[in-house]
């Protein structure tokens, strides 16, 4: 999300680590522009479609190998994308009870690193 926002919006061109405030601004701008502009929404939709296709390929490979069991890799892919996106938003916006450590822990759990 941040890479998409940073590159598409052209915000914060430095190569260094983004501050919490810069991350928050990118997320808010990204969602704001998606709601306000059909052209921008289509651009982001294309990026998300490619992202989903990559996830579906990984899930299909896991299903074919017998490591994963689910009925629909596309639905499961969308659910994973939504879960990760929500965790990113919660982490960046620092909702009450959300910390970077919690985000890292849940993200790693979701993608199977822990």
C-alpha positions in Angstrom: 0.0 0.0 0.0 2.7 2.4 0.9 4.8 1.6 -2.1 1.8 2.1 -4.4 1.0 5.4 -2.6 4.5 6.6 -2.6 5.2 5.9 -6.3 1.8 6.9 -7.7 1.3 10.0 -5.6 4.9 11.1 -5.9 5.1 12.0 -2.2 8.3 11.8 -0.2 10.8 11.0 -3.0 13.7 10.4 -0.7 15.0 6.9 -0.5 15.1 6.7 3.3 12.7 5.2 5.7 9.3 7.0 5.9 8.3 8.5 9.2 5.0 7.6 10.8 3.5 10.9 9.7 4.6 10.4 6.1 3.1 6.9 6.1 -0.2 8.3 7.5 -0.3 11.0 4.9 0.2 8.6 2.0 -2.5 6.2 3.2 -5.0 9.0 3.7 -4.2 10.6 0.3 -4.4 7.2 -1.5 -7.9 6.4 -0.2 -9.0 10.0 -0.7 -7.9 10.0 -4.4 -9.5 6.6 -5.0 -12.8 7.9 -3.9 -12.6 11.2 -5.8 -11.2 10.1 -9.2 -12.5 7.3 -11.4 -9.2 7.4 -13.4 -7.1 7.0 -10.2 -9.5 4.3 -9.0 -8.9 2.3 -12.2 -5.2 2.7 -11.9 -5.2 1.3 -8.4 -7.7 -1.4 -9.3 -5.2 -2.6 -12.0 -2.4 -2.8 -9.4 -4.6 -4.7 -7.0 -5.8 -7.1 -9.8 -2.1 -8.0 -10.5 -1.6 -8.4 -6.7 -4.6 -10.7 -6.5 -3.5 -12.8 -9.4 -0.1 -13.4 -7.7 -1.8 -14.5 -4.5 -4.2 -16.8 -6.4 -1.2 -18.5 -8.1 0.5 -19.1 -4.8 -2.8 -20.4 -3.2 -3.4 -22.7 -6.2 0.1 -24.2 -6.0 -0.5 -24.8 -2.3 -3.9 -26.4 -3.0 -2.5 -28.6 -5.8 0.3 -29.8 -3.5 -2.2 -30.7 -0.8 -0.7 -28.2 1.7 -3.7 -25.9 1.6 -7.4 -26.7 1.7 -10.1 -24.3 0.7 -12.8 -24.1 -1.9 -12.1 -21.0 -3.9 -8.5 -19.5 -4.2 -9.8 -16.2 -5.6 -12.2 -15.6 -2.6 -9.4 -16.7 -0.2 -7.0 -14.3 -2.0 -9.4 -11.4 -1.7 -9.8 -12.2 2.0 -6.1 -12.3 2.6 -5.6 -9.0 0.8 -8.3 -7.4 2.8 -6.9 -8.7 6.1 -3.4 -7.5 5.3 -4.6 -4.1 4.1 -6.6 -3.7 7.3 -3.6 -4.5 9.4 -1.5 -2.0 7.5 -4.1 0.7 7.9 -4.5 0.0 11.6 -0.7 0.1 12.1 -0.2 3.3 10.2 -3.1 5.2 11.6 -2.2 4.0 15.1 -5.7 3.2 16.2 -6.1 2.6 19.9 -4.6 -0.7 20.8 -2.6 -1.0 17.6 1.1 -1.0 17.7 3.8 -1.7 15.1 4.7 -4.9 17.0 1.1 -6.1 16.9 1.0 -5.5 13.1 4.2 -7.4 12.6 3.0 -10.3 14.7 -0.4 -10.6 13.0 1.1 -10.0 9.5 3.6 -12.8 10.1 0.9 -15.0 11.4 -1.3 -14.4 8.4 1.4 -15.1 5.9 2.7 -18.1 7.9 6.1 -16.8 9.1 5.5 -17.4 12.8 
